[in-house]
Amino acid sequence: MKFLISLILTAALSFAICLYCPWWSIAIVAFLVAALIPQKPFVSFLTGFLALFILWFSLTLYISNSNEHILAHKVSMIILKQDNPFALILMTAGIGSIVAGFAALAGSFARKTK
């Protein structure tokens, strides 16, 4: 139950804070949620990772579908050297999820040191 609450809380707060703050504020949210909701370190990492992966994957897919992947095609040619917007969407979600996962892990360890 804590896993699900932590997952939903991390995703919802990350979405809300990213409306007003820079993208890296997701790390602050994941850290705070993991520090406030006690879980094992691996579970905290998994919670932060999955919450942001699902959030950023769905948001980037929605935004990219809205403009028929026009920008994603061009950016994937620049970054990946191939026309694959889906790989770019996965890469975007992966970067955000790694940041949030390690921030949640740090929050879990910070809670254990008290």
Secondary structure, DSSP 8 states (H G I E B T S, - for coil): -HHHHHHHHHHHHHHHHHTTS-TTHHHHHHHHHHHHS---HHHHHHHHHHHHHHHHHHHHHHHHHHTTTHHHHHHHHHHTSS--HHHHHHHHHHHHHHHHHHHHHHHHHHHHT-
